[in-house]
Amino acid sequence: MEIELKKSVGMQFVSKTPSGHEIIIDASPEIGGTNSGPRALELFLLGIGGCTGMDVAMILKKMKVNYKDLRVKLETERNENHPRYFNKINVKYIFKGKDLPIEKLERAVKLSQEKYCSASATVKGMAEVTYEIIVEEE
């Protein structure tokens, strides 16, 4: 995969992804940005959450598990000194539904985290990646 970003105004960069979507990345006004787009690290975390969320949704579909809602929430801690990389990432999978089979939810999450999610796998050598499953009954 190849991605190119082009500097625009201030701290803004614009990219057209290989799938054809335009993305604007910007910084806060405090450091010269105009807040015209998400921050780079926000997109980084969205990539991890989206990757594992799609994995889990696909696996549960194959398992024929019906749920009303799935949310993926990432909570992080960062290194205090530069580079301020993420040293801890906790991924919360929040399912909503009635009588959800917890063993299948656990299996789907485990498969994503240990086998399929390339984004999570990329950071595991640098950050401690943990996860938890939360079920909200309807």
A tleap script that builds the chain and sets N, CA, C and O, in Angstrom:
source leaprc.protein.ff14SB
mol = sequence {
  NMET GLU ILE GLU LEU LYS LYS SER VAL GLY
  MET GLN PHE VAL SER LYS THR PRO SER GLY
  HIE GLU ILE ILE ILE ASP ALA SER PRO GLU
  ILE GLY GLY THR ASN SER GLY PRO ARG ALA
  LEU GLU LEU PHE LEU LEU GLY ILE GLY GLY
  CYS THR GLY MET ASP VAL ALA MET ILE LEU
  LYS LYS MET LYS VAL ASN TYR LYS ASP LEU
  ARG VAL LYS LEU GLU THR GLU ARG ASN GLU
  ASN HIE PRO ARG TYR PHE ASN LYS ILE ASN
  VAL LYS TYR ILE PHE LYS GLY LYS ASP LEU
  PRO ILE GLU LYS LEU GLU ARG ALA VAL LYS
  LEU SER GLN GLU LYS TYR CYS SER ALA SER
  ALA THR VAL LYS GLY MET ALA GLU VAL THR
  TYR GLU ILE ILE VAL GLU GLU CGLU
}
set mol.1.N position { 0.849 -1.172 0.000 }
set mol.1.CA position { 0.000 0.000 0.000 }
set mol.1.C position { 0.893 1.233 0.000 }
set mol.1.O position { 1.941 1.261 0.645 }
set mol.2.N position { 0.470 2.222 -0.715 }
set mol.2.CA position { 1.205 3.474 -0.765 }
set mol.2.C position { 0.225 4.618 -0.556 }
set mol.2.O position { -0.843 4.656 -1.168 }
set mol.3.N position { 0.597 5.546 0.310 }
set mol.3.CA position { -0.246 6.713 0.577 }
set mol.3.C position { 0.635 7.950 0.492 }
set mol.3.O position { 1.764 7.960 0.983 }
set mol.4.N position { 0.111 8.978 -0.128 }
set mol.4.CA position { 0.847 10.232 -0.256 }
set mol.4.C position { 0.005 11.358 0.335 }
set mol.4.O position { -1.207 11.416 0.127 }
set mol.5.N position { 0.660 12.251 1.071 }
set mol.5.CA position { 0.001 13.425 1.635 }
set mol.5.C position { 0.653 14.659 1.036 }
set mol.5.O position { 1.864 14.684 0.818 }
set mol.6.N position { -0.153 15.689 0.770 }
set mol.6.CA position { 0.368 16.933 0.213 }
set mol.6.C position { 0.081 18.059 1.189 }
set mol.6.O position { -1.058 18.252 1.615 }
set mol.7.N position { 1.126 18.801 1.539 }
set mol.7.CA position { 0.957 19.939 2.439 }
set mol.7.C position { 0.098 20.984 1.755 }
set mol.7.O position { 0.291 21.301 0.581 }
set mol.8.N position { -0.850 21.511 2.507 }
set mol.8.CA position { -1.747 22.539 1.998 }
set mol.8.C position { -1.442 23.838 2.738 }
set mol.8.O position { -0.319 24.334 2.650 }
set mol.9.N position { -2.390 24.396 3.451 }
set mol.9.CA position { -2.174 25.645 4.187 }
set mol.9.C position { -1.871 25.360 5.653 }
set mol.9.O position { -2.347 24.369 6.207 }
set mol.10.N position { -1.086 26.220 6.276 }
set mol.10.CA position { -0.769 26.051 7.694 }
set mol.10.C position { -0.146 24.698 7.955 }
set mol.10.O position { 0.881 24.351 7.371 }
set mol.11.N position { -0.771 23.934 8.834 }
set mol.11.CA position { -0.298 22.593 9.169 }
set mol.11.C position { -1.149 21.506 8.497 }
set mol.11.O position { -1.015 20.326 8.820 }
set mol.12.N position { -2.008 21.898 7.578 }
set mol.12.CA position { -2.932 20.967 6.935 }
set mol.12.C position { -2.237 20.137 5.848 }
set mol.12.O position { -1.447 20.647 5.054 }
set mol.13.N position { -2.561 18.852 5.844 }
set mol.13.CA position { -2.127 17.939 4.788 }
set mol.13.C position { -3.373 17.292 4.196 }
set mol.13.O position { -4.329 16.994 4.913 }
set mol.14.N position { -3.356 17.080 2.897 }
set mol.14.CA position { -4.480 16.460 2.197 }
set mol.14.C position { -3.967 15.204 1.513 }
set mol.14.O position { -2.877 15.184 0.942 }
set mol.15.N position { -4.783 14.152 1.585 }
set mol.15.CA position { -4.417 12.892 0.945 }
set mol.15.C position { -5.626 12.302 0.256 }
set mol.15.O position { -6.760 12.466 0.706 }
set mol.16.N position { -5.374 11.624 -0.822 }
set mol.16.CA position { -6.407 10.807 -1.458 }
set mol.16.C position { -5.966 9.373 -1.241 }
set mol.16.O position { -4.909 8.962 -1.718 }
set mol.17.N position { -6.779 8.609 -0.518 }
set mol.17.CA position { -6.405 7.247 -0.164 }
set mol.17.C position { -6.454 6.336 -1.394 }
set mol.17.O position { -7.079 6.681 -2.396 }
set mol.18.N position { -5.798 5.179 -1.322 }
set mol.18.CA position { -5.849 4.240 -2.440 }
set mol.18.C position { -7.276 3.819 -2.801 }
set mol.18.O position { -7.537 3.434 -3.940 }
set mol.19.N position { -8.197 3.890 -1.838 }
set mol.19.CA position { -9.591 3.533 -2.126 }
set mol.19.C position { -10.381 4.728 -2.657 }
set mol.19.O position { -11.586 4.622 -2.882 }
set mol.20.N position { -9.702 5.877 -2.859 }
set mol.20.CA position { -10.332 7.017 -3.512 }
set mol.20.C position { -10.984 8.046 -2.603 }
set mol.20.O position { -11.719 8.908 -3.086 }
set mol.21.N position { -10.736 7.980 -1.309 }
set mol.21.CA position { -11.342 8.929 -0.377 }
set mol.21.C position { -10.352 10.018 -0.004 }
set mol.21.O position { -9.185 9.750 0.280 }
set mol.22.N position { -10.844 11.263 -0.009 }
set mol.22.CA position { -9.981 12.370 0.377 }
set mol.22.C position { -10.034 12.555 1.886 }
set mol.22.O position { -11.105 12.562 2.492 }
set mol.23.N position { -8.863 12.704 2.473 }
set mol.23.CA position { -8.737 12.906 3.920 }
set mol.23.C position { -7.927 14.179 4.144 }
set mol.23.O position { -6.900 14.402 3.503 }
set mol.24.N position { -8.408 15.002 5.063 }
set mol.24.CA position { -7.663 16.185 5.485 }
set mol.24.C position { -7.197 15.948 6.914 }
set mol.24.O position { -7.990 15.581 7.780 }
set mol.25.N position { -5.925 16.157 7.154 }
set mol.25.CA position { -5.354 16.062 8.498 }
set mol.25.C position { -4.878 17.460 8.865 }
set mol.25.O position { -4.249 18.139 8.053 }
set mol.26.N position { -5.175 17.887 10.075 }
set mol.26.CA position { -4.761 19.223 10.492 }
set mol.26.C position { -4.374 19.208 11.961 }
set mol.26.O position { -4.546 18.207 12.656 }
set mol.27.N position { -3.859 20.311 12.409 }
set mol.27.CA position { -3.435 20.479 13.799 }
set mol.27.C position { -4.305 21.540 14.460 }
set mol.27.O position { -5.112 22.202 13.807 }
set mol.28.N position { -4.126 21.685 15.756 }
set mol.28.CA position { -4.870 22.704 16.504 }
set mol.28.C position { -4.303 24.090 16.192 }
set mol.28.O position { -3.146 24.211 15.789 }
set mol.29.N position { -5.109 25.126 16.375 }
set mol.29.CA position { -4.621 26.487 16.140 }
set mol.29.C position { -3.417 26.848 17.021 }
set mol.29.O position { -2.601 27.682 16.629 }
set mol.30.N position { -3.298 26.239 18.190 }
set mol.30.CA position { -2.181 26.535 19.086 }
set mol.30.C position { -0.821 26.229 18.455 }
set mol.30.O position { 0.190 26.823 18.831 }
set mol.31.N position { -0.801 25.310 17.506 }
set mol.31.CA position { 0.486 24.980 16.870 }
set mol.31.C position { 0.489 25.278 15.372 }
set mol.31.O position { 1.292 24.723 14.622 }
set mol.32.N position { -0.417 26.161 14.942 }
set mol.32.CA position { -0.392 26.615 13.551 }
set mol.32.C position { -1.413 25.987 12.640 }
set mol.32.O position { -1.442 26.300 11.450 }
set mol.33.N position { -2.247 25.119 13.149 }
set mol.33.CA position { -3.287 24.517 12.341 }
set mol.33.C position { -4.549 25.357 12.331 }
set mol.33.O position { -4.623 26.404 12.974 }
set mol.34.N position { -5.540 24.881 11.592 }
set mol.34.CA position { -6.827 25.586 11.542 }
set mol.34.C position { -7.976 24.689 12.002 }
set mol.34.O position { -9.143 25.060 11.880 }
set mol.35.N position { -7.647 23.513 12.529 }
set mol.35.CA position { -8.656 22.562 13.015 }
set mol.35.C position { -9.630 22.162 11.904 }
set mol.35.O position { -10.822 21.988 12.155 }
set mol.36.N position { -9.125 22.015 10.683 }
set mol.36.CA position { -9.979 21.671 9.549 }
set mol.36.C position { -10.120 20.166 9.335 }
set mol.36.O position { -10.801 19.727 8.408 }
set mol.37.N position { -9.477 19.383 10.190 }
set mol.37.CA position { -9.573 17.940 10.056 }
set mol.37.C position { -9.055 17.265 11.306 }
set mol.37.O position { -8.520 17.925 12.197 }
set mol.38.N position { -9.211 15.950 11.377 }
set mol.38.CA position { -8.726 15.232 12.557 }
set mol.38.C position { -7.207 15.265 12.634 }
set mol.38.O position { -6.519 15.533 11.650 }
set mol.39.N position { -6.704 14.984 13.833 }
set mol.39.CA position { -5.269 14.888 14.053 }
set mol.39.C position { -4.783 13.528 13.549 }
set mol.39.O position { -5.565 12.583 13.444 }
set mol.40.N position { -3.518 13.438 13.247 }
set mol.40.CA position { -2.950 12.196 12.726 }
set mol.40.C position { -3.131 11.037 13.709 }
set mol.40.O position { -3.485 9.934 13.292 }
set mol.41.N position { -2.896 11.264 15.003 }
set mol.41.CA position { -3.027 10.181 15.976 }
set mol.41.C position { -4.482 9.770 16.189 }
set mol.41.O position { -4.761 8.621 16.529 }
set mol.42.N position { -5.408 10.709 15.990 }
set mol.42.CA position { -6.823 10.334 16.046 }
set mol.42.C position { -7.141 9.338 14.934 }
set mol.42.O position { -7.827 8.342 15.160 }
set mol.43.N position { -6.640 9.613 13.744 }
set mol.43.CA position { -6.857 8.689 12.623 }
set mol.43.C position { -6.180 7.345 12.862 }
set mol.43.O position { -6.704 6.295 12.491 }
set mol.44.N position { -5.008 7.398 13.486 }
set mol.44.CA position { -4.285 6.174 13.821 }
set mol.44.C position { -5.154 5.272 14.708 }
set mol.44.O position { -5.296 4.078 14.445 }
set mol.45.N position { -5.732 5.864 15.762 }
set mol.45.CA position { -6.593 5.081 16.655 }
set mol.45.C position { -7.883 4.641 15.963 }
set mol.45.O position { -8.376 3.539 16.204 }
set mol.46.N position { -8.426 5.500 15.106 }
set mol.46.CA position { -9.604 5.099 14.337 }
set mol.46.C position { -9.299 3.883 13.460 }
set mol.46.O position { -10.144 3.006 13.279 }
set mol.47.N position { -8.092 3.846 12.926 }
set mol.47.CA position { -7.694 2.701 12.105 }
set mol.47.C position { -7.677 1.414 12.904 }
set mol.47.O position { -8.136 0.377 12.424 }
set mol.48.N position { -7.150 1.470 14.119 }
set mol.48.CA position { -7.130 0.276 14.969 }
set mol.48.C position { -8.558 -0.132 15.329 }
set mol.48.O position { -8.925 -1.300 15.204 }
set mol.49.N position { -9.360 0.836 15.776 }
set mol.49.CA position { -10.742 0.532 16.159 }
set mol.49.C position { -11.574 0.025 14.997 }
set mol.49.O position { -12.357 -0.913 15.147 }
set mol.50.N position { -11.404 0.642 13.843 }
set mol.50.CA position { -12.151 0.203 12.662 }
set mol.50.C position { -11.741 -1.181 12.202 }
set mol.50.O position { -12.585 -1.995 11.829 }
set mol.51.N position { -10.442 -1.446 12.228 }
set mol.51.CA position { -9.923 -2.749 11.809 }
set mol.51.C position { -10.489 -3.870 12.673 }
set mol.51.O position { -11.042 -4.840 12.156 }
set mol.52.N position { -10.349 -3.733 13.976 }
set mol.52.CA position { -10.814 -4.800 14.861 }
set mol.52.C position { -12.337 -4.860 14.914 }
set mol.52.O position { -12.911 -5.943 15.026 }
set mol.53.N position { -12.995 -3.705 14.834 }
set mol.53.CA position { -14.457 -3.695 14.833 }
set mol.53.C position { -15.031 -4.429 13.630 }
set mol.53.O position { -15.985 -5.195 13.763 }
set mol.54.N position { -14.448 -4.197 12.453 }
set mol.54.CA position { -14.914 -4.884 11.245 }
set mol.54.C position { -14.638 -6.375 11.323 }
set mol.54.O position { -15.457 -7.190 10.899 }
set mol.55.N position { -13.467 -6.731 11.872 }
set mol.55.CA position { -13.170 -8.155 12.071 }
set mol.55.C position { -14.254 -8.820 12.908 }
set mol.55.O position { -14.825 -9.838 12.517 }
set mol.56.N position { -14.526 -8.229 14.059 }
set mol.56.CA position { -15.486 -8.809 15.003 }
set mol.56.C position { -16.868 -8.898 14.364 }
set mol.56.O position { -17.543 -9.920 14.490 }
set mol.57.N position { -17.293 -7.841 13.683 }
set mol.57.CA position { -18.609 -7.849 13.030 }
set mol.57.C position { -18.693 -8.969 11.984 }
set mol.57.O position { -19.707 -9.661 11.888 }
set mol.58.N position { -17.624 -9.139 11.207 }
set mol.58.CA position { -17.612 -10.170 10.171 }
set mol.58.C position { -17.620 -11.574 10.790 }
set mol.58.O position { -18.339 -12.458 10.323 }
set mol.59.N position { -16.835 -11.768 11.818 }
set mol.59.CA position { -16.762 -13.083 12.475 }
set mol.59.C position { -18.110 -13.432 13.103 }
set mol.59.O position { -18.579 -14.564 12.980 }
set mol.60.N position { -18.730 -12.466 13.771 }
set mol.60.CA position { -20.026 -12.729 14.397 }
set mol.60.C position { -21.112 -12.984 13.358 }
set mol.60.O position { -22.033 -13.765 13.600 }
set mol.61.N position { -21.012 -12.335 12.213 }
set mol.61.CA position { -21.966 -12.601 11.127 }
set mol.61.C position { -21.839 -14.055 10.673 }
set mol.61.O position { -22.841 -14.738 10.464 }
set mol.62.N position { -20.588 -14.525 10.521 }
set mol.62.CA position { -20.369 -15.927 10.119 }
set mol.62.C position { -20.861 -16.895 11.192 }
set mol.62.O position { -21.313 -17.997 10.882 }
set mol.63.N position { -20.770 -16.476 12.462 }
set mol.63.CA position { -21.250 -17.302 13.573 }
set mol.63.C position { -22.765 -17.199 13.762 }
set mol.63.O position { -23.352 -17.885 14.599 }
set mol.64.N position { -23.385 -16.318 12.958 }
set mol.64.CA position { -24.836 -16.090 13.035 }
set mol.64.C position { -25.275 -15.551 14.392 }
set mol.64.O position { -26.320 -15.925 14.924 }
set mol.65.N position { -24.443 -14.660 14.939 }
set mol.65.CA position { -24.774 -14.003 16.200 }
set mol.65.C position { -25.420 -12.663 15.874 }
set mol.65.O position { -24.823 -11.818 15.208 }
set mol.66.N position { -26.636 -12.481 16.347 }
set mol.66.CA position { -27.358 -11.235 16.121 }
set mol.66.C position { -27.266 -10.362 17.361 }
set mol.66.O position { -27.582 -10.796 18.469 }
set mol.67.N position { -26.836 -9.147 17.162 }
set mol.67.CA position { -26.737 -8.169 18.247 }
set mol.67.C position { -27.345 -6.881 17.725 }
set mol.67.O position { -27.421 -6.663 16.516 }
set mol.68.N position { -27.772 -6.042 18.631 }
set mol.68.CA position { -28.401 -4.789 18.218 }
set mol.68.C position { -27.370 -3.714 17.894 }
set mol.68.O position { -27.559 -2.919 16.974 }
set mol.69.N position { -26.274 -3.695 18.658 }
set mol.69.CA position { -25.305 -2.624 18.496 }
set mol.69.C position { -23.921 -3.115 18.911 }
set mol.69.O position { -23.785 -3.946 19.809 }
set mol.70.N position { -22.904 -2.589 18.243 }
set mol.70.CA position { -21.514 -2.844 18.613 }
set mol.70.C position { -20.782 -1.521 18.562 }
set mol.70.O position { -20.787 -0.830 17.544 }
set mol.71.N position { -20.151 -1.177 19.676 }
set mol.71.CA position { -19.295 0.004 19.748 }
set mol.71.C position { -17.901 -0.457 20.145 }
set mol.71.O position { -17.743 -1.394 20.927 }
set mol.72.N position { -16.900 0.206 19.602 }
set mol.72.CA position { -15.507 -0.074 19.950 }
set mol.72.C position { -14.931 1.224 20.508 }
set mol.72.O position { -14.916 2.249 19.827 }
set mol.73.N position { -14.463 1.170 21.740 }
set mol.73.CA position { -13.928 2.351 22.412 }
set mol.73.C position { -12.471 2.079 22.760 }
set mol.73.O position { -12.156 1.060 23.374 }
set mol.74.N position { -11.590 2.978 22.373 }
set mol.74.CA position { -10.166 2.835 22.671 }
set mol.74.C position { -9.754 3.867 23.713 }
set mol.74.O position { -10.020 5.059 23.564 }
set mol.75.N position { -9.104 3.393 24.765 }
set mol.75.CA position { -8.565 4.259 25.803 }
set mol.75.C position { -7.054 4.075 25.789 }
set mol.75.O position { -6.560 2.949 25.730 }
set mol.76.N position { -6.327 5.176 25.843 }
set mol.76.CA position { -4.874 5.089 25.661 }
set mol.76.C position { -4.109 5.811 26.759 }
set mol.76.O position { -4.633 6.678 27.459 }
set mol.77.N position { -2.859 5.420 26.878 }
set mol.77.CA position { -1.871 6.160 27.655 }
set mol.77.C position { -0.695 6.391 26.718 }
set mol.77.O position { -0.358 5.539 25.896 }
set mol.78.N position { -0.071 7.574 26.862 }
set mol.78.CA position { 1.049 7.913 25.989 }
set mol.78.C position { 2.321 8.122 26.794 }
set mol.78.O position { 2.283 8.479 27.971 }
set mol.79.N position { 3.434 7.893 26.138 }
set mol.79.CA position { 4.740 8.164 26.719 }
set mol.79.C position { 4.821 9.651 27.056 }
set mol.79.O position { 4.372 10.486 26.271 }
set mol.80.N position { 5.379 9.985 28.193 }
set mol.80.CA position { 5.428 11.387 28.611 }
set mol.80.C position { 6.459 12.203 27.844 }
set mol.80.O position { 6.292 13.411 27.680 }
set mol.81.N position { 7.521 11.557 27.372 }
set mol.81.CA position { 8.573 12.254 26.625 }
set mol.81.C position { 8.441 11.954 25.142 }
set mol.81.O position { 7.804 10.980 24.740 }
set mol.82.N position { 9.059 12.813 24.337 }
set mol.82.CA position { 9.036 12.600 22.890 }
set mol.82.C position { 9.959 11.467 22.506 }
set mol.82.O position { 11.060 11.385 23.050 }
set mol.83.N position { 9.576 10.598 21.611 }
set mol.83.CA position { 8.296 10.596 20.916 }
set mol.83.C position { 7.174 10.136 21.849 }
set mol.83.O position { 7.348 9.185 22.611 }
set mol.84.N position { 6.036 10.804 21.789 }
set mol.84.CA position { 4.916 10.528 22.693 }
set mol.84.C position { 4.035 9.417 22.124 }
set mol.84.O position { 2.850 9.625 21.862 }
set mol.85.N position { 4.616 8.258 21.938 }
set mol.85.CA position { 3.896 7.115 21.389 }
set mol.85.C position { 2.903 6.555 22.412 }
set mol.85.O position { 2.989 6.836 23.608 }
set mol.86.N position { 1.974 5.769 21.914 }
set mol.86.CA position { 1.033 5.096 22.801 }
set mol.86.C position { 1.762 3.928 23.457 }
set mol.86.O position { 2.295 3.065 22.761 }
set mol.87.N position { 1.790 3.893 24.781 }
set mol.87.CA position { 2.404 2.744 25.445 }
set mol.87.C position { 1.342 1.781 25.972 }
set mol.87.O position { 1.657 0.637 26.300 }
set mol.88.N position { 0.094 2.227 26.055 }
set mol.88.CA position { -1.016 1.346 26.433 }
set mol.88.C position { -2.244 1.700 25.619 }
set mol.88.O position { -2.606 2.868 25.477 }
set mol.89.N position { -2.873 0.669 25.090 }
set mol.89.CA position { -4.135 0.837 24.365 }
set mol.89.C position { -5.089 -0.231 24.885 }
set mol.89.O position { -4.813 -1.425 24.771 }
set mol.90.N position { -6.198 0.193 25.450 }
set mol.90.CA position { -7.227 -0.747 25.892 }
set mol.90.C position { -8.416 -0.601 24.949 }
set mol.90.O position { -8.945 0.494 24.758 }
set mol.91.N position { -8.824 -1.717 24.366 }
set mol.91.CA position { -9.936 -1.730 23.426 }
set mol.91.C position { -11.150 -2.323 24.136 }
set mol.91.O position { -11.112 -3.458 24.609 }
set mol.92.N position { -12.217 -1.547 24.203 }
set mol.92.CA position { -13.463 -2.019 24.808 }
set mol.92.C position { -14.456 -2.322 23.684 }
set mol.92.O position { -14.755 -1.466 22.852 }
set mol.93.N position { -14.951 -3.533 23.680 }
set mol.93.CA position { -15.982 -3.951 22.740 }
set mol.93.C position { -17.291 -3.924 23.518 }
set mol.93.O position { -17.479 -4.696 24.459 }
set mol.94.N position { -18.186 -3.041 23.124 }
set mol.94.CA position { -19.438 -2.862 23.854 }
set mol.94.C position { -20.575 -3.355 22.969 }
set mol.94.O position { -20.925 -2.729 21.969 }
set mol.95.N position { -21.142 -4.491 23.363 }
set mol.95.CA position { -22.229 -5.111 22.617 }
set mol.95.C position { -23.556 -4.812 23.302 }
set mol.95.O position { -23.645 -4.764 24.528 }
set mol.96.N position { -24.568 -4.615 22.496 }
set mol.96.CA position { -25.912 -4.447 23.034 }
set mol.96.C position { -26.796 -5.484 22.365 }
set mol.96.O position { -26.762 -5.655 21.146 }
set mol.97.N position { -27.591 -6.176 23.180 }
set mol.97.CA position { -28.488 -7.180 22.633 }
set mol.97.C position { -29.139 -7.983 23.731 }
set mol.97.O position { -28.962 -7.710 24.919 }
set mol.98.N position { -29.891 -8.972 23.316 }
set mol.98.CA position { -30.605 -9.815 24.273 }
set mol.98.C position { -30.031 -11.222 24.215 }
set mol.98.O position { -29.912 -11.816 23.144 }
set mol.99.N position { -29.675 -11.744 25.386 }
set mol.99.CA position { -29.159 -13.115 25.511 }
set mol.99.C position { -28.005 -13.398 24.550 }
set mol.99.O position { -28.004 -14.415 23.856 }
set mol.100.N position { -27.044 -12.511 24.513 }
set mol.100.CA position { -25.906 -12.696 23.608 }
set mol.100.C position { -25.001 -13.816 24.122 }
set mol.100.O position { -24.731 -13.892 25.320 }
set mol.101.N position { -24.533 -14.681 23.225 }
set mol.101.CA position { -23.659 -15.794 23.630 }
set mol.101.C position { -22.239 -15.291 23.909 }
set mol.101.O position { -21.458 -15.075 22.983 }
set mol.102.N position { -21.920 -15.110 25.167 }
set mol.102.CA position { -20.644 -14.516 25.558 }
set mol.102.C position { -19.452 -15.294 25.013 }
set mol.102.O position { -18.436 -14.695 24.659 }
set mol.103.N position { -19.560 -16.613 24.941 }
set mol.103.CA position { -18.429 -17.398 24.432 }
set mol.103.C position { -18.137 -17.083 22.967 }
set mol.103.O position { -16.978 -17.106 22.551 }
set mol.104.N position { -19.163 -16.793 22.188 }
set mol.104.CA position { -18.952 -16.431 20.782 }
set mol.104.C position { -18.399 -15.013 20.662 }
set mol.104.O position { -17.561 -14.743 19.801 }
set mol.105.N position { -18.861 -14.115 21.514 }
set mol.105.CA position { -18.310 -12.761 21.518 }
set mol.105.C position { -16.823 -12.807 21.861 }
set mol.105.O position { -16.003 -12.159 21.210 }
set mol.106.N position { -16.489 -13.580 22.889 }
set mol.106.CA position { -15.085 -13.715 23.301 }
set mol.106.C position { -14.242 -14.317 22.188 }
set mol.106.O position { -13.120 -13.872 21.947 }
set mol.107.N position { -14.767 -15.312 21.518 }
set mol.107.CA position { -14.033 -15.970 20.427 }
set mol.107.C position { -13.778 -15.003 19.276 }
set mol.107.O position { -12.680 -14.969 18.720 }
set mol.108.N position { -14.794 -14.215 18.919 }
set mol.108.CA position { -14.654 -13.258 17.817 }
set mol.108.C position { -13.612 -12.191 18.150 }
set mol.108.O position { -12.779 -11.847 17.312 }
set mol.109.N position { -13.664 -11.675 19.366 }
set mol.109.CA position { -12.705 -10.646 19.783 }
set mol.109.C position { -11.288 -11.224 19.825 }
set mol.109.O position { -10.338 -10.591 19.362 }
set mol.110.N position { -11.157 -12.410 20.376 }
set mol.110.CA position { -9.840 -13.048 20.468 }
set mol.110.C position { -9.249 -13.299 19.074 }
set mol.110.O position { -8.060 -13.071 18.854 }
set mol.111.N position { -10.070 -13.764 18.146 }
set mol.111.CA position { -9.591 -13.983 16.778 }
set mol.111.C position { -9.117 -12.681 16.141 }
set mol.111.O position { -8.083 -12.648 15.473 }
set mol.112.N position { -9.875 -11.615 16.350 }
set mol.112.CA position { -9.464 -10.333 15.799 }
set mol.112.C position { -8.142 -9.889 16.408 }
set mol.112.O position { -7.218 -9.513 15.686 }
set mol.113.N position { -8.049 -9.931 17.719 }
set mol.113.CA position { -6.861 -9.432 18.405 }
set mol.113.C position { -5.622 -10.300 18.186 }
set mol.113.O position { -4.507 -9.782 18.134 }
set mol.114.N position { -5.803 -11.581 18.061 }
set mol.114.CA position { -4.642 -12.476 17.977 }
set mol.114.C position { -4.314 -12.957 16.568 }
set mol.114.O position { -3.220 -13.470 16.330 }
set mol.115.N position { -5.258 -12.797 15.622 }
set mol.115.CA position { -5.007 -13.361 14.304 }
set mol.115.C position { -5.237 -12.377 13.154 }
set mol.115.O position { -4.402 -12.283 12.254 }
set mol.116.N position { -6.340 -11.651 13.167 }
set mol.116.CA position { -6.747 -10.926 11.970 }
set mol.116.C position { -6.427 -9.437 11.913 }
set mol.116.O position { -6.132 -8.932 10.830 }
set mol.117.N position { -6.470 -8.725 13.007 }
set mol.117.CA position { -6.356 -7.258 12.946 }
set mol.117.C position { -4.908 -6.819 12.733 }
set mol.117.O position { -4.094 -6.839 13.656 }
set mol.118.N position { -4.612 -6.426 11.514 }
set mol.118.CA position { -3.258 -5.979 11.165 }
set mol.118.C position { -2.882 -4.703 11.908 }
set mol.118.O position { -1.720 -4.521 12.273 }
set mol.119.N position { -3.838 -3.830 12.133 }
set mol.119.CA position { -3.550 -2.567 12.817 }
set mol.119.C position { -3.125 -2.817 14.262 }
set mol.119.O position { -2.138 -2.245 14.725 }
set mol.120.N position { -3.863 -3.666 14.976 }
set mol.120.CA position { -3.481 -4.000 16.359 }
set mol.120.C position { -2.126 -4.702 16.385 }
set mol.120.O position { -1.288 -4.413 17.238 }
set mol.121.N position { -1.918 -5.616 15.457 }
set mol.121.CA position { -0.659 -6.364 15.412 }
set mol.121.C position { 0.534 -5.435 15.181 }
set mol.121.O position { 1.628 -5.691 15.684 }
set mol.122.N position { 0.325 -4.375 14.434 }
set mol.122.CA position { 1.395 -3.443 14.126 }
set mol.122.C position { 1.910 -2.732 15.370 }
set mol.122.O position { 3.103 -2.449 15.468 }
set mol.123.N position { 1.025 -2.439 16.322 }
set mol.123.CA position { 1.448 -1.687 17.516 }
set mol.123.C position { 1.813 -2.572 18.697 }
set mol.123.O position { 2.356 -2.073 19.683 }
set mol.124.N position { 1.533 -3.867 18.631 }
set mol.124.CA position { 1.738 -4.730 19.803 }
set mol.124.C position { 3.183 -4.807 20.277 }
set mol.124.O position { 3.405 -5.035 21.466 }
set mol.125.N position { 4.147 -4.635 19.436 }
set mol.125.CA position { 5.531 -4.659 19.882 }
set mol.125.C position { 5.927 -3.410 20.656 }
set mol.125.O position { 6.878 -3.433 21.437 }
set mol.126.N position { 5.195 -2.319 20.438 }
set mol.126.CA position { 5.516 -1.034 21.061 }
set mol.126.C position { 4.568 -0.711 22.216 }
set mol.126.O position { 4.982 -0.122 23.215 }
set mol.127.N position { 3.329 -1.085 22.084 }
set mol.127.CA position { 2.329 -0.743 23.091 }
set mol.127.C position { 1.727 -2.010 23.694 }
set mol.127.O position { 1.638 -3.048 23.040 }
set mol.128.N position { 1.322 -1.899 24.944 }
set mol.128.CA position { 0.579 -2.975 25.590 }
set mol.128.C position { -0.876 -2.834 25.140 }
set mol.128.O position { -1.542 -1.852 25.468 }
set mol.129.N position { -1.358 -3.818 24.392 }
set mol.129.CA position { -2.732 -3.784 23.886 }
set mol.129.C position { -3.563 -4.775 24.690 }
set mol.129.O position { -3.289 -5.975 24.695 }
set mol.130.N position { -4.572 -4.260 25.364 }
set mol.130.CA position { -5.482 -5.093 26.141 }
set mol.130.C position { -6.890 -4.890 25.605 }
set mol.130.O position { -7.154 -3.952 24.852 }
set mol.131.N position { -7.783 -5.776 26.000 }
set mol.131.CA position { -9.167 -5.616 25.556 }
set mol.131.C position { -10.115 -6.154 26.599 }
set mol.131.O position { -9.751 -6.967 27.449 }
set mol.132.N position { -11.339 -5.679 26.511 }
set mol.132.CA position { -12.394 -6.172 27.386 }
set mol.132.C position { -13.709 -6.164 26.624 }
set mol.132.O position { -13.896 -5.407 25.671 }
set mol.133.N position { -14.606 -7.021 27.067 }
set mol.133.CA position { -15.910 -7.149 26.432 }
set mol.133.C position { -16.965 -6.715 27.436 }
set mol.133.O position { -16.982 -7.170 28.580 }
set mol.134.N position { -17.835 -5.835 26.992 }
set mol.134.CA position { -18.931 -5.353 27.829 }
set mol.134.C position { -20.234 -5.671 27.094 }
set mol.134.O position { -20.381 -5.364 25.911 }
set mol.135.N position { -21.167 -6.285 27.803 }
set mol.135.CA position { -22.465 -6.607 27.222 }
set mol.135.C position { -23.531 -5.789 27.933 }
set mol.135.O position { -23.669 -5.837 29.156 }
set mol.136.N position { -24.276 -5.041 27.143 }
set mol.136.CA position { -25.411 -4.287 27.669 }
set mol.136.C position { -26.680 -5.000 27.224 }
set mol.136.O position { -27.001 -5.044 26.037 }
set mol.137.N position { -27.390 -5.552 28.188 }
set mol.137.CA position { -28.646 -6.272 27.877 }
set mol.137.C position { -29.704 -5.279 27.457 }
set mol.137.O position { -29.786 -4.174 27.994 }
set mol.138.N position { -30.513 -5.681 26.490 }
set mol.138.CA position { -31.631 -4.844 26.077 }
set mol.138.C position { -32.742 -4.888 27.089 }
set mol.138.O position { -33.771 -4.238 26.904 }
savepdb mol mol.pdb
quit
